[in-house]
Amino acid sequence: MDLTDLKLPKGVVGLATGAGAIYLLYKAIRAGMNSHSSDASASPVCIARLAIERERHGKDSGELRRLLNSLENKQDEYSKGMILHSITRCVYLLEAEASTCTFEDIRLVGSLLDDKDNSVKIQALNALKAFSGIRKFRLKIQEHSIKVLELISTVWDSELHIAGLRLLNGLPLPDFAHPQLRRVMPSLMEILQTDSILAQVQAVRLLSHLAQKNDLLYDILNCQVHNNFLNLFQSTQPGSLLFEVLVFAERLSEGRSSPHYRAVNWQYNEQSLHEALFGDESRLADRLLALVIHPEEEVQIQACKVIVSLQCPQDIGNRPSSCLETSSYFNEGDAS
């Protein structure tokens, strides 16, 4: 099928605002070329055309409302997934129309996180992620954070992990979620050690954010990890993952070096993240030194930041000469 067969109006690209909108429009068109839905009005191409017409005439297409209303009716699992998928595209493409939705609409979409089908759960997570870009819905969507954390820790599906973690990473997590976060910490650490790059990146981004919370730092550092955890710092890892893992290491290093954290004599288990990164037998120093010459500049810079954070604890960071005295971490690594 050729793009000319879609017969889109000539002003399609001009009506999109910014690279993100163009990309979404492109995705909608591509999806439409492969769509097998019998309902032509719900096709991505139709939604794209509606977006264009809305821009041109300033009118509400009614498409998003129609989809939400149809979601309230009893549907089979496949239909629910397709409707949610179309709702997600509509929210991105018809932002003004999406802004007129109600909290009840958010509740309806969120209720499908309890669906028995994982694919429906994933589409519901994606739809909530789309709605979270609209400010007035963010607090309402935040109410589903406990459920999302539960799904991530109980359903072992990489696509669900990606969708759930993307949603959480786009939301300010409330304090009332901290107890649940402690419970799911082992699951987050397991996801970080899987072989799904996208899920790993999303997991470590969330962990990096949580590492800045004083009441969660110890739970992260004492979390059990695999013996080969430091493989995440190998230069053969994708640059996107390496960068995020290094940011995580820097925040952990800064957190454990803060006066607030050092005021307590913490005890860690032998298989903990703390021992893997900062223990006497850790080989993190060797990995960091190797990454200083990584071909990607942002990885090089971030590796250097971790080295500096290890050599200059925060409480003595204002005394440069002291950094030389605390560089034994790397001297010992070189000697061993």
LINHUWO-V994839 format. One record per residue. N is the residue number from 1. RES is the residue in one small letter. SS is DSSP state (~ for helix, > for strand, _ for the rest). PSI is psi in whole degrees, -180 to 180 (999 if undefined). OMEGA is omega in radians with two decimals (* if undefined). Layout:
# LINHUWO-V994839
[[N;RES;SS;PSI;OMEGA] [N;RES;SS;PSI;OMEGA]]
This chain:
# LINHUWO-V994839
[[1;m;_;129;-3.14] [2;d;_;148;-3.12] [3;l;~;-29;3.14] [4;t;~;-24;3.13] [5;d;~;-19;-3.12] [6;l;~;-22;3.09] [7;k;_;48;3.09] [8;l;_;148;3.09] [9;p;_;151;-3.05] [10;k;_;-28;-3.07] [11;g;_;17;-3.01] [12;v;~;-50;-3.08] [13;v;~;-37;-3.14] [14;g;~;-29;-3.13] [15;l;~;-18;3.07] [16;a;_;140;-3.10] [17;t;_;108;3.08] [18;g;~;164;-3.10] [19;a;~;-35;-3.13] [20;g;~;-44;-3.13] [21;a;~;-40;3.12] [22;i;~;-42;-3.14] [23;y;~;-43;3.12] [24;l;~;-39;3.12] [25;l;~;-41;3.10] [26;y;~;-44;3.13] [27;k;~;-39;-3.14] [28;a;~;-42;3.14] [29;i;~;-45;3.14] [30;r;~;-42;3.13] [31;a;~;-37;3.13] [32;g;~;-33;3.13] [33;m;~;-23;-3.12] [34;n;_;6;-3.04] [35;s;_;137;3.11] [36;h;_;11;-3.11] [37;s;_;137;3.13] [38;s;_;-16;-3.13] [39;d;_;101;-3.05] [40;a;~;-30;-3.09] [41;s;~;-18;3.13] [42;a;~;4;-3.09] [43;s;_;153;3.13] [44;p;~;-36;-3.13] [45;v;~;-41;3.10] [46;c;~;-42;3.13] [47;i;~;-41;3.12] [48;a;~;-42;3.12] [49;r;~;-39;3.10] [50;l;~;-39;3.10] [51;a;~;-42;-3.14] [52;i;~;-44;-3.14] [53;e;~;-37;3.12] [54;r;~;-44;3.11] [55;e;~;-39;-3.05] [56;r;~;-40;-3.02] [57;h;~;-7;3.13] [58;g;_;30;-3.10] [59;k;_;155;3.06] [60;d;_;122;-3.09] [61;s;_;-25;-3.10] [62;g;_;-2;-3.07] [63;e;~;-45;-3.11] [64;l;~;-42;3.11] [65;r;~;-40;3.13] [66;r;~;-42;3.14] [67;l;~;-44;3.14] [68;l;~;-39;3.09] [69;n;~;-40;3.14] [70;s;~;-26;3.13] [71;l;~;-25;3.13] [72;e;~;-23;3.13] [73;n;_;158;3.11] [74;k;_;125;-3.11] [75;q;_;155;3.02] [76;d;_;170;-3.03] [77;e;~;-42;-3.13] [78;y;~;-44;-3.12] [79;s;~;-41;3.12] [80;k;~;-42;3.12] [81;g;~;-42;3.14] [82;m;~;-40;3.13] [83;i;~;-45;3.12] [84;l;~;-39;3.11] [85;h;~;-42;3.12] [86;s;~;-36;3.08] [87;i;~;-43;3.12] [88;t;~;-46;3.14] [89;r;~;-40;-3.14] [90;c;~;-43;-3.11] [91;v;~;-41;3.13] [92;y;~;-40;-3.04] [93;l;~;-29;-3.09] [94;l;_;64;-2.99] [95;e;~;-42;3.14] [96;a;~;-41;3.12] [97;e;~;-41;3.13] [98;a;~;-31;-3.12] [99;s;_;-17;3.12] [100;t;_;-3;3.10] [101;c;_;169;-3.04] [102;t;_;169;3.06] [103;f;~;-29;3.10] [104;e;~;-35;3.07] [105;d;~;-42;3.11] [106;i;~;-41;3.11] [107;r;~;-41;3.14] [108;l;~;-48;3.12] [109;v;~;-44;-3.13] [110;g;~;-29;-3.13] [111;s;~;-24;-3.12] [112;l;~;-2;2.97] [113;l;~;-16;3.10] [114;d;~;3;-3.13] [115;d;_;150;-3.11] [116;k;_;-18;-3.09] [117;d;_;126;-3.11] [118;n;~;-35;-3.12] [119;s;~;-34;3.08] [120;v;~;-42;3.08] [121;k;~;-44;-3.12] [122;i;~;-44;3.13] [123;q;~;-34;3.08] [124;a;~;-40;3.09] [125;l;~;-42;3.13] [126;n;~;-39;3.12] [127;a;~;-42;3.09] [128;l;~;-38;3.08] [129;k;~;-43;3.12] [130;a;~;-46;3.14] [131;f;~;-28;-3.10] [132;s;_;-14;3.06] [133;g;_;-9;3.10] [134;i;_;118;-2.94] [135;r;~;-43;-3.00] [136;k;~;-16;-3.11] [137;f;~;-9;-2.98] [138;r;~;-45;3.14] [139;l;~;-37;3.12] [140;k;~;-42;3.13] [141;i;~;-32;3.11] [142;q;~;-30;-3.14] [143;e;_;-20;-3.13] [144;h;_;3;-3.04] [145;s;~;-37;3.12] [146;i;~;-44;3.13] [147;k;~;-41;-3.14] [148;v;~;-42;3.10] [149;l;~;-39;3.10] [150;e;~;-44;3.13] [151;l;~;-45;-3.11] [152;i;~;-35;-3.06] [153;s;~;-15;-3.08] [154;t;~;-20;3.14] [155;v;_;115;-3.09] [156;w;_;84;-3.11] [157;d;_;120;-3.02] [158;s;~;-37;3.13] [159;e;~;-39;3.09] [160;l;~;-40;3.09] [161;h;~;-46;-3.12] [162;i;~;-49;-3.11] [163;a;~;-45;-3.13] [164;g;~;-43;-3.12] [165;l;~;-36;3.06] [166;r;~;-41;3.12] [167;l;~;-48;-3.12] [168;l;~;-38;-3.13] [169;n;~;-17;3.12] [170;g;_;2;-3.10] [171;l;_;147;2.96] [172;p;_;116;-3.09] [173;l;_;127;-3.10] [174;p;_;159;3.14] [175;d;~;-31;-3.10] [176;f;~;-13;3.11] [177;a;~;-9;-3.07] [178;h;~;-43;3.09] [179;p;~;-42;3.11] [180;q;~;-37;3.11] [181;l;~;-39;3.09] [182;r;~;-41;-3.11] [183;r;~;-33;-3.08] [184;v;~;0;-3.11] [185;m;~;-44;3.09] [186;p;~;-37;3.12] [187;s;~;-42;3.09] [188;l;~;-41;3.14] [189;m;~;-35;3.09] [190;e;~;-43;3.12] [191;i;~;-40;3.11] [192;l;~;-28;-3.08] [193;q;_;13;3.06] [194;t;_;-172;3.11] [195;d;_;22;3.07] [196;s;_;104;-3.01] [197;i;~;-46;-3.10] [198;l;~;-42;3.11] [199;a;~;-40;3.12] [200;q;~;-45;-3.13] [201;v;~;-45;-3.14] [202;q;~;-39;-3.13] [203;a;~;-45;-3.09] [204;v;~;-30;3.05] [205;r;~;-43;3.11] [206;l;~;-44;3.13] [207;l;~;-38;3.11] [208;s;~;-40;3.10] [209;h;~;-44;-3.11] [210;l;~;-28;-3.14] [211;a;_;-16;3.12] [212;q;_;0;3.10] [213;k;_;119;-3.08] [214;n;~;-37;-3.07] [215;d;~;-4;3.13] [216;l;~;-13;-3.03] [217;l;~;-47;-3.12] [218;y;~;-40;3.14] [219;d;~;-37;3.11] [220;i;~;-49;-3.08] [221;l;~;-30;-3.12] [222;n;_;4;-3.14] [223;c;_;139;-3.12] [224;q;>;138;3.12] [225;v;_;166;3.12] [226;h;_;160;3.14] [227;n;_;-28;-3.10] [228;n;_;26;-3.09] [229;f;~;-38;-3.08] [230;l;~;-7;3.03] [231;n;~;-22;3.10] [232;l;~;-19;-3.12] [233;f;~;9;3.11] [234;q;_;144;-3.10] [235;s;_;-16;3.14] [236;t;_;-11;3.11] [237;q;_;152;3.07] [238;p;_;141;-3.10] [239;g;~;-36;-3.12] [240;s;~;-40;3.12] [241;l;~;-43;3.13] [242;l;~;-46;-3.12] [243;f;~;-48;-3.09] [244;e;~;-38;3.12] [245;v;~;-38;3.11] [246;l;~;-38;3.05] [247;v;~;-43;3.11] [248;f;~;-47;-3.14] [249;a;~;-40;3.13] [250;e;~;-44;-3.11] [251;r;~;-36;3.07] [252;l;~;-43;-3.14] [253;s;~;-45;3.12] [254;e;~;-41;-3.11] [255;g;~;-46;-3.11] [256;r;~;-19;3.14] [257;s;~;-5;-3.10] [258;s;_;148;3.12] [259;p;~;-38;-3.13] [260;h;~;-44;-3.10] [261;y;~;-38;-3.09] [262;r;~;-10;3.11] [263;a;_;-14;-3.12] [264;v;_;142;3.10] [265;n;_;87;-3.07] [266;w;_;146;3.07] [267;q;_;134;-3.09] [268;y;_;148;3.05] [269;n;_;160;-2.99] [270;e;_;-28;-3.13] [271;q;_;19;-3.05] [272;s;>;161;3.05] [273;l;~;-38;3.13] [274;h;~;-46;-3.12] [275;e;~;-35;3.13] [276;a;~;-37;-3.08] [277;l;~;-41;-2.96] [278;f;~;2;-3.13] [279;g;_;169;-3.10] [280;d;_;-29;-3.09] [281;e;_;5;-3.09] [282;s;_;143;3.07] [283;r;_;23;-3.12] [284;l;~;-39;-3.11] [285;a;~;-44;3.13] [286;d;~;-42;-3.13] [287;r;~;-41;-3.13] [288;l;~;-43;-3.13] [289;l;~;-36;3.11] [290;a;~;-31;-3.10] [291;l;~;-14;3.10] [292;v;_;-24;3.12] [293;i;_;22;3.11] [294;h;_;145;-3.11] [295;p;_;-22;-3.14] [296;e;_;125;-3.02] [297;e;~;-40;-3.10] [298;e;~;-29;3.07] [299;v;~;-43;3.09] [300;q;~;-51;-3.08] [301;i;~;-43;-3.11] [302;q;~;-35;3.07] [303;a;~;-41;3.10] [304;c;~;-38;3.13] [305;k;~;-39;3.12] [306;v;~;-43;3.12] [307;i;~;-46;3.14] [308;v;~;-42;-3.12] [309;s;~;-32;3.11] [310;l;~;-34;-3.10] [311;q;~;-27;-3.07] [312;c;_;84;3.08] [313;p;_;152;-3.03] [314;q;~;-37;-3.04] [315;d;~;-12;3.07] [316;i;~;13;-3.08] [317;g;_;-20;-3.14] [318;n;_;8;3.09] [319;r;_;86;-3.03] [320;p;~;-37;-3.09] [321;s;~;-28;-3.12] [322;s;~;-24;-3.13] [323;c;~;-36;-3.14] [324;l;~;-34;-3.11] [325;e;~;-21;-3.09] [326;t;_;16;-3.09] [327;s;_;13;-3.13] [328;s;~;-26;3.12] [329;y;~;-43;-3.12] [330;f;~;-33;3.11] [331;n;~;-41;3.13] [332;e;~;-37;3.13] [333;g;~;-37;-3.13] [334;d;~;-32;-3.06] [335;a;~;-25;-3.07] [336;s;_;999;*]]
